[in-house]
Amino acid sequence: MQTAATSTRSVRKEEALELFRGLPRGYDRMGAVLSFGQDPRWRRALVAAVGPRPEQRILDVATGTGMVAAQLVRRGARVVGLDQSEEMLSVARRRFAAWPGVPVELVRGEAEQLPFADAEFDALTFTYLLRYVDDPAATLRELARVVRPGGRIGMVEFGIPDAAWARSLWRLYARAGLPTVGRIAGRAWVDVGHFLGPSIEGFYAKHPLERVTELWREAGIGAVAVRRMSFGAGVVMTGVRDGDGTRPG
């Protein structure tokens, strides 16, 4: 398992690292609790949409504790999991240490500057990433760069429901429910409870879902499909790498 050198981090990146530094223990369980069991369902939908095949080499960006990577491995893929958080990767290492001989490589690195060659992977997945980068368009171009032409790319992200009643309930939970659950769950989750709702709303205020799909296409990812789940609280987006595998533009 490798460690890649990381680039100079922005304030946004440092804040994200600090926020999640205390979360790895119990992260999988709390993610399911905070989303009323929907987070694992969204991740399963992401893997199904990408359709991993045996012996494909797949990069899982923002792998965290390795939840998506584990599902890809179960489908027979050879997986490289990348994350900027050493704390998260330590949990992923413990997960896969219990799977002797499993083809998983874990790398510390950043999505904005991937330590891989052009068109190196057959497919790519990423989870809850774009809200934490300073330039989503540039990051998407970098993700697309390392995928071979015709390779599938998939994302799971939080969303905001369209229906007025669902959006009202979502905002109530995001602004009051999440902080309350965070206090119950423990000190490390308090800041997350306050952060998550404004983070999601702030991202979509700057990048509506329609604009996110445009950013995918501009990055050289075609056949973009969007699946909104759980009344729109979860978004699974997939596409196919266009072109000759070189960086667009």
Summary of the structure (lengths in Angstrom):
residues: 249
radius of gyration: 17.2
end to end distance: 33.0
largest distance: 50.5
contacts: 837
relative contact order: 0.16
helix: 48%
strand: 22%
